[in-house]
Amino acid sequence: MTEPTPQDELLRLDKVKKYFALGTAPWQRSQSVKAVDGVDLVVRRGETVGLVGESGSGKSTLARLSTRLLDPTAGRVSVAGQDVTRLRGRRLRPVRRKIQMVFQDPQASLNPRQSVGTILTTPFKAQGIRPTRAQLVELLSQVGLSEEHLERYPHEFSGGQRQRIGIARALAVKPDLLICDEPVSALDVSVQAQVLNLLADLRDELGLSYVLVAHDLAVVRQVADRLAVMYLGTIVEEGPASEVYSSPAHPYTRALLSAVPVPDPGAVRDRIVLTGDVPTPIDPPSGCPFRTRCYKAEDVCATTRPVLQPVAGGDHRVACYFPEPPAPLELSNPPLSERTP
């Protein structure tokens, strides 16, 4: 992968790990959940990175590590070239101006006792700023809401409108990077398209960068420039979204893409069905974390964990000893915007 200059980097994760200790009896061996286990990731200025994988793969934990809502167990988190791994309290305030988060459930992330005006004022107060009403109205206008909504409460809005309020709150301090943790998973398809189109418009208008966490690959396909596929706390494939979608190299990525629904009842798909259960992150397999479910696994896969290596010398990288040949995998589902009634 071409190395970005420090001026181009908005976020860099170097060998980041996050282990959650489990409570055990004194006579038992201490255990921990290895939610994120040695992830390297770079987000450049002006790009949208899609972070995909099954539930429990560590996507949301990685998002919270990126925004420093969680402290990493090991590794380094850098924002705009500054190492912020050990910053806390007031020293994190400048970082919050550069990177903000949009949460998955807008109803849970908005205080039901506060009006929209109070919710939007909170980020300003955290930075020691007293906003004007005009600034709050401008924020609502950017996400397609109006001044009359300032006095209303979250329960008075639909799910899509609540997510727009969450986006407006994240935009309050004019960040360069938004981490969106499955921002449309709780919405129906037509509203998903509206919110995704809004994010795309804000990216063009404000020059934002995104990390878009999702388990729906059709959602990510609509907006992502680059794709990172996670499995059991590690990134197993990364590259330009067009290349990963058209020619997935990791067996896990091919299985995910083969499961994407096609809006044609008569279509014949080469479905790849994985066998076995997802291993527990408390005791992950040795070597390649995917080997227990992989149809191409051999003895070497059990000894040493593969690292991300370029595919055909490009920006497309895969962590696999036996990557798939570059044969395109057909996907006929259109982007969400084209499926909107």
Buried (B, 14 or more C-beta within 10 A) or exposed (E): BEEBEEEBBBBBBBEBBBBBEEEEEEEEEEBBBBBBBBBBBBBBBBBBBBBBBBEBBBBBBBBBBBBBEBEBBBBBBBBBEEEBBEBEEEEBEBBBBBBBBBBBBBBEBBEEEBBBBBBBBEBBEEEEEEBEEEBBBBBBEBBBBEBEBBEBBBEEBEBBBBBBBBBBBBBBBEBBBBBBBBBBBBBEEEBBBBBBBBBBEBBEEEEBBBBBBBBBBBBBBBBBBBBBBBBBBBBBBBBBBBBBBBBBBBBBBBBBBBEBEEEEEEEEBEEBEBEEEBBEBEEBBEBBBBBBBBEBBEEEBEEEBBEBEEBEEEEBBBBBBBBBEEEEBEBEBEBBBEBEE
